[in-house]
Amino acid sequence: MKAVILVGGSGTRLWPFSREKLPKQFLRLLGDESFFQKTIKRLLQNLSPEDLIFSSNREHIFLLKDQLKELHLDPESFNFVLEPVSRNTAPAIALAVRFAEENLGISEDEAIFVAPSDHLIEPEETFGEYLEKAEALAREGYIVTFGIKPYRPETGYGYIEAGENLPRLGFRVKRFVEKPDLDQARTYIASGNFFWNSGMFAFTPATFWSEFKTHAPEIYNAVYGQIVESILERFDKLPDISIDYAVMEKTDWAAVLPLELRWSDVGSWEAVYEVNPKGENENVILGKALLIDTKNSLVVGNERLVSVVGLSDVMVVETGDAVLVARKGEGQKVREIVERLKADDMVATLTRVHLTEHRPWGSFTELERGERYRIKRITVLPGESLSLQMHHHRSEHWIVVKGTAKVTIGDKTVYVHENESIYVPKTTPHRLENPGKIPLEIIEVQVGEYVEEDDIVRFEDRYKR
């Protein structure tokens, strides 16, 4: 069996923590490990690194690899399919299947498991039993979807109605149902034969391509039998459609395998509250917070201390540049906030990036910004290097606070140590490197008429940006 791990996401449902450049799967809201890391550890109990294919966009590849290294895993042991643009799950999965055929020698009757990278499944050690059941169903010609027995009338999930019983292994799918209203969700639970749609699948390439040829011919013709490199060149022309709409709602070969484990897609702040252990007065506190006479609430403090007094059933989430306050039960409306922010050019950046942005060489955090200046804290990982670059509209002052910097300015290269500084003139080629064994930290002060990230001319870059 091979596994395709979907590592995309737009970062809307858990705003302001999740954003386009730091979507949910990379967040740490359940202890020290991210959702992505938990997914990888769960799958590696039954599969090998070379069996895993990460389907990701190019912007997230460095975050992905860094989080693998944190688990003491070699990123080069895994497989990567990097999409130039996001095109939803149907094209993404088709591309990954084609990659497996072209690069991993997968046969047409070998099972492929597909899963998002941001779900919680517990206990992890028993999940392998369901992979074996899904593999058996897939080899019988079914496209298997994993169904979750609903335990509350959830309006944020799609539902699957079970049909004919498949002995020992689940049911044929009678129909897929869109996210219902509350009354309809209650009806589904009362009927006993509806499951939440988990977004996980299993199938063989033979069945997959047969159903795509019938129900999604545009994707089939663009991907089946083609060279992956040429598919990527035309990827932006493929339909932006989910595998549910493209195939699963139309095929006669859909089967649902009930998953009798604790599962959550952690798709709202209410879900974050549910999956975390409760403290005093049934509160969940993540980060820095002080609660007085408050109960049944979620409070997430990040950059600053959050104090809550005399409230019940609220959710408060703080980041360095935004604060969300909502009543529990209204978490699905966070998407509306993101949509409104995107429509306003003055604040749209709050949906894309955090004050801390990750780069292949490390990260930077914006500390302050004013008219004609910007101050950052820059961290460069050991052995890494920024590109050889210049700026038309700003000069820079660098102060080393930790480690040793190797700095090239024009045709001169010098070493700058802790509590030393150096000046980088406007329009002068320069490069910052970390030659040491510990992370390099500097404070950068930019001064000029324009201090945005797109004022950059790269001459050399080891990361091929």
C-alpha positions in Angstrom: 0.0 0.0 0.0 1.0 3.6 -0.8 -0.3 6.7 1.0 -1.0 10.1 -0.4 -0.9 12.8 2.2 -2.7 16.1 1.3 -0.7 19.0 2.7 -2.7 21.9 1.3 -5.1 24.2 2.9 -6.1 27.9 2.9 -5.9 28.6 6.6 -9.5 30.0 7.1 -11.3 28.0 9.8 -8.8 28.5 12.6 -8.0 32.1 11.9 -6.2 34.0 13.3 -3.8 31.2 14.1 -4.0 29.6 10.7 -3.3 31.6 7.6 -2.5 30.9 3.9 1.2 30.6 4.6 0.8 28.7 7.9 -2.3 26.5 7.5 -3.9 24.3 10.2 -1.8 21.2 9.6 1.4 22.9 10.8 -0.1 24.3 14.0 0.6 23.0 17.5 -2.8 23.1 19.2 -2.6 19.6 20.8 0.7 19.6 22.6 4.2 19.8 21.1 3.5 18.1 17.8 1.6 19.6 14.9 -1.4 17.9 13.2 0.9 17.1 10.3 3.5 15.4 12.6 0.8 13.4 14.3 -0.4 12.2 10.9 3.0 11.1 9.8 3.7 9.2 13.0 0.4 7.4 12.8 1.0 6.2 9.2 4.6 5.2 9.8 3.3 2.6 12.2 2.2 0.6 9.2 4.0 2.1 6.2 7.6 3.1 5.3 8.8 6.6 4.4 9.2 5.5 0.8 5.5 4.5 0.7 4.4 8.1 1.5 3.7 10.7 -1.1 3.2 14.3 0.1 0.9 16.4 -2.1 1.8 20.0 -1.3 2.1 23.4 -2.8 5.6 24.8 -3.3 5.2 27.5 -0.6 4.8 24.9 2.2 7.6 22.5 1.2 10.2 24.0 3.6 7.8 24.0 6.6 6.9 20.4 5.7 10.6 19.3 5.6 11.4 21.2 8.8 8.6 19.4 10.7 9.9 16.0 9.4 13.4 16.9 10.7 11.9 17.7 14.1 10.7 14.1 14.2 14.2 13.0 13.4 13.1 11.8 9.9 15.1 12.3 6.7 12.9 14.3 4.3 14.8 12.7 1.4 13.3 9.3 2.4 9.8 10.5 1.4 8.2 11.4 -1.9 7.0 14.9 -2.8 4.6 16.2 -5.5 4.7 20.0 -5.5 1.7 21.7 -7.2 2.4 25.1 -8.7 -1.2 26.3 -7.9 -4.0 24.9 -5.7 -6.6 22.9 -7.7 -8.6 21.1 -5.0 -8.5 17.4 -4.2 -9.5 15.8 -7.5 -6.6 17.1 -9.6 -4.2 16.8 -6.6 -5.0 13.1 -6.0 -4.9 12.3 -9.7 -1.4 13.9 -10.0 -0.2 11.9 -7.0 -1.5 8.6 -8.4 0.2 9.3 -11.7 3.4 10.1 -9.7 3.2 6.8 -7.9 2.9 5.0 -11.3 5.7 6.8 -12.9 8.2 7.0 -10.0 7.3 4.2 -7.5 6.3 1.4 -9.9 2.9 0.9 -8.3 0.8 -1.8 -10.0 -2.8 -1.2 -11.1 -4.1 -3.4 -8.3 -2.1 -2.1 -5.4 -4.1 -0.1 -2.9 -3.5 3.7 -2.4 -4.7 5.4 0.8 -5.4 9.1 0.7 -5.7 11.3 3.8 -5.6 15.0 4.8 -2.7 15.9 7.0 -4.6 17.8 9.7 -7.0 15.3 11.3 -6.9 13.8 14.8 -7.3 10.0 15.1 -7.0 8.2 18.4 -5.8 5.7 19.4 -3.2 5.9 16.7 -1.9 2.4 17.2 -5.2 0.7 16.1 -5.6 2.7 12.9 -3.6 0.1 11.0 -6.5 -2.4 11.4 -8.7 0.0 9.3 -6.0 0.4 6.7 -6.0 -3.4 6.2 -9.8 -3.4 5.9 -9.8 -0.6 3.4 -7.1 -2.3 1.4 -9.2 -5.5 1.1 -12.2 -3.4 0.0 -10.2 -1.5 -2.5 -8.8 -4.7 -4.1 -12.5 -5.7 -4.7 -12.9 -2.7 -6.9 -14.4 -0.2 -4.5 -13.4 3.4 -3.8 -13.5 3.3 -0.1 -14.3 6.3 2.1 -13.9 6.3 5.8 -17.1 7.2 7.7 -17.4 8.4 11.3 -20.4 7.5 13.4 -21.8 10.8 14.4 -22.3 11.4 18.1 -23.7 15.0 17.9 -25.8 16.9 15.3 -22.8 18.5 13.5 -23.6 21.0 10.7 -20.0 21.5 9.7 -19.5 18.1 8.1 -20.8 16.4 5.0 -22.7 13.1 5.6 -22.7 9.6 3.9 -25.9 7.5 3.9 -25.0 3.8 4.1 -26.7 1.3 1.7 -26.2 -2.4 1.1 -24.2 -4.2 3.7 -20.8 -5.5 2.6 -20.1 -8.5 4.9 -17.4 -7.7 7.5 -16.1 -4.6 5.7 -18.8 -1.9 5.7 -21.5 -0.7 3.3 -22.1 0.5 -0.2 -22.7 4.2 -0.3 -26.3 5.1 -1.0 -25.6 8.8 -1.3 -23.5 11.7 -0.1 -25.2 14.6 1.6 -24.1 18.2 1.8 -23.6 19.9 5.2 -27.1 19.9 6.7 -28.9 22.4 8.9 -29.3 21.4 12.6 -32.8 19.8 12.3 -31.6 17.6 9.4 -28.4 16.6 11.2 -30.6 15.5 14.1 -32.7 13.4 11.7 -29.5 11.7 10.3 -28.3 10.8 13.8 -31.7 9.3 14.7 -31.8 7.2 11.6 -28.6 5.3 12.6 -27.3 4.8 9.0 -25.5 8.1 8.4 -21.8 8.7 8.8 -19.7 11.9 8.8 -17.5 12.1 5.7 -13.9 12.1 6.9 -12.3 12.9 3.6 -10.1 9.8 3.7 -10.1 7.3 0.8 -8.6 4.1 -0.5 -8.7 2.6 -4.0 -6.5 0.9 -6.6 -5.2 2.8 -9.7 -7.3 0.5 -11.9 -10.6 1.5 -10.2 -9.4 5.1 -9.8 -8.7 5.7 -13.5 -11.8 3.8 -14.6 -14.0 6.1 -12.6 -12.2 9.3 -13.5 -12.5 8.4 -17.2 -16.2 8.0 -16.8 -17.0 10.9 -14.4 -14.1 13.4 -14.7 -12.8 13.0 -18.3 -11.1 16.4 -18.4 -8.9 15.4 -15.5 -8.4 11.9 -16.8 -7.3 13.0 -20.2 -4.9 15.6 -18.8 -3.3 13.3 -16.3 -3.6 9.6 -17.1 -0.6 8.2 -18.9 1.2 11.6 -19.0 4.6 12.5 -17.7 4.3 14.2 -14.3 6.6 17.1 -15.4 4.3 17.9 -18.3 1.2 17.7 -16.1 2.7 20.2 -13.7 3.3 22.7 -16.6 -0.5 22.6 -17.4 -1.8 22.1 -13.8 -3.4 25.5 -13.6 -5.7 24.5 -16.5 -7.2 21.6 -14.6 -10.7 22.0 -12.9 -10.7 23.3 -9.4 -13.0 20.5 -8.0 -13.0 18.1 -5.1 -12.9 14.4 -5.5 -16.3 14.2 -3.8 -17.9 16.3 -6.6 -15.8 14.9 -9.4 -16.2 11.2 -8.7 -17.5 10.0 -5.3 -21.0 11.4 -5.7 -21.4 9.8 -9.2 -19.7 6.4 -9.0 -21.5 3.1 -8.3 -18.4 1.8 -6.6 -18.3 3.9 -3.5 -18.1 2.0 -0.2 -18.1 3.4 3.3 -15.9 1.8 6.0 -17.1 2.8 9.5 -14.2 4.1 11.6 -14.8 3.4 15.3 -12.1 5.5 16.7 -12.0 9.0 18.1 -11.8 11.3 15.1 -11.9 15.1 14.5 -10.9 17.2 11.5 -10.4 20.0 14.2 -12.1 22.3 11.7 -13.3 25.0 14.2 -12.3 26.5 17.4 -15.1 24.6 19.1 -13.3 21.4 17.9 -10.1 22.6 19.4 -12.0 23.1 22.7 -13.4 19.6 22.5 -10.2 17.7 21.8 -8.1 19.4 24.5 -8.2 18.3 28.2 -10.4 20.6 30.3 -9.1 22.4 33.4 -10.8 24.3 36.1 -14.4 25.2 35.4 -14.2 23.2 32.1 -11.9 25.8 30.5 -9.2 25.1 28.0 -6.2 27.4 28.2 -3.5 27.4 25.6 -0.6 29.7 26.0 -0.6 32.8 28.3 -4.0 33.5 29.9 -5.6 34.4 33.2 -9.2 33.5 33.8 -11.4 34.7 36.7 -15.1 33.6 37.1 -15.0 32.2 33.6 -16.3 28.7 32.6 -16.7 26.4 29.6 -14.4 28.6 27.5 -11.4 28.4 25.2 -8.7 31.0 25.6 -5.6 31.0 23.5 -2.8 33.4 24.3 0.2 33.7 22.0 2.2 37.0 22.1 0.4 38.6 25.0 -1.3 37.7 28.2 -5.1 37.3 27.7 -7.3 38.0 30.8 -11.0 37.0 30.8 -13.3 37.9 33.6 -16.9 36.8 34.3 -17.7 35.1 30.9 -19.1 31.7 29.9 -19.0 29.8 26.6 -16.7 32.1 24.8 -13.6 31.6 22.6 -10.8 34.1 22.7 -7.8 33.7 20.4 -4.9 36.1 20.4 -2.0 36.5 18.0 0.5 39.3 17.6 -1.6 41.2 15.1 -5.2 40.0 15.5 -7.7 38.9 18.2 -10.8 36.8 17.7 -13.6 36.8 20.3 -16.6 34.6 19.6 -19.4 32.8 21.4 -19.1 29.0 21.3 -21.3 27.7 18.6 -20.4 30.5 16.1 -17.0 29.1 15.1 -18.1 28.3 11.5 -18.5 32.0 10.9 -14.8 32.6 11.2 -14.7 32.0 7.5 -16.9 35.0 7.0 -14.3 37.1 8.9 -11.6 35.9 6.5 -13.7 36.6 3.4 -14.3 40.2 4.6 -10.6 40.7 5.4 -9.6 39.4 2.0 -11.9 41.9 0.3 -10.2 44.9 2.1 -6.7 45.6 0.7 -5.8 47.5 3.9 -6.1 44.3 6.0 -6.0 41.4 3.5 -2.5 40.5 4.6 -3.9 39.3 7.9 -5.3 36.3 6.1 -2.1 35.4 4.3 0.8 35.8 6.8 1.7 36.0 10.4 4.1 38.5 12.0 6.4 35.5 11.9 7.1 34.2 8.4 8.9 31.0 7.5 11.6 30.7 4.8 13.8 27.8 3.6 16.7 29.3 5.5 14.8 30.0 8.8 12.2 32.7 9.7 11.7 36.3 10.5 9.3 38.1 12.9 8.2 41.7 12.4 8.7 43.6 15.6 7.6 47.1 14.6 6.7 49.1 11.5 6.4 52.8 10.9 6.6 55.3 8.1 9.9 54.7 6.2 11.1 52.0 8.6 10.6 48.3 9.6 12.2 46.2 12.4 12.6 42.4 12.2 14.1 39.6 14.2 15.7 37.2 11.7 16.7 33.6 12.6 19.0 31.8 10.2 19.4 28.0 10.7 22.9 26.5 11.0 24.5 26.1 7.6 21.8 28.1 5.8 22.1 31.2 3.7 19.9 34.0 2.4 20.1 34.7 -1.3 22.6 37.1 -2.8 20.3 40.1 -3.3 19.8 43.8 -3.3 17.1 46.3 -2.6 16.2 49.5 -4.6 14.4 51.4 -1.9 15.9 50.5 1.5 19.1 50.2 3.4 19.5 47.8 6.3 21.3 47.7 9.7 22.1 44.3 11.1 22.8 43.7 14.8 23.9 40.2 15.8 22.3 39.0 19.1 23.2 35.3 18.9 25.7 33.3 16.9 28.1 34.4 14.2 27.1 35.9 10.9 29.0 35.6 7.6 28.1 38.8 5.7 28.9 39.6 2.1 28.5 43.2 1.0 29.6 44.0 -2.5 33.0 42.3 -3.0 33.8 42.1 0.7 33.0 39.2 3.1 33.3 39.7 6.9 32.3 37.8 10.1 30.0 39.7 12.5 29.7 38.4 16.1 27.4 38.9 19.0 26.8 42.6 19.9 28.4 43.7 16.7 26.6 45.4 13.8 27.0 46.1 10.1 25.4 48.5 7.6 24.0 47.4 4.2 23.7 50.3 1.8 20.8 50.6 -0.7 21.3 49.0 -4.2 24.3 47.0 -2.9 24.4 43.2 -3.5 24.6 41.4 -0.1 24.2 38.0 1.5 23.7 36.8 5.1 24.9 33.3 6.1 25.1 31.2 9.2 28.4 29.3 9.2 28.0 28.1 12.8 26.4 25.2 14.7 23.7 27.2 16.5 20.8 29.4 15.1 21.9 32.9 14.1 19.7 35.7 15.4 19.9 39.2 14.2 17.9 42.4 14.6 17.4 44.0 11.2 16.4 47.7 10.9 15.2 48.7 7.4 15.0 52.3 6.5 13.7 53.7 3.2 10.8 54.9 1.1 9.5 51.3 0.6 10.0 48.4 3.0 7.8 45.6 1.6 9.0 42.1 0.8 8.8 42.4 -3.0 11.6 45.0 -3.1 14.2 42.4 -3.8 16.5 41.5 -6.7 18.0 38.0 -6.3 21.3 37.2 -8.1 22.0 33.8 -6.6 19.7 31.5 -4.5 20.4 28.0 -3.4 16.7 27.4 -3.0 15.9 28.3 -6.6 13.4 31.0 -5.8 
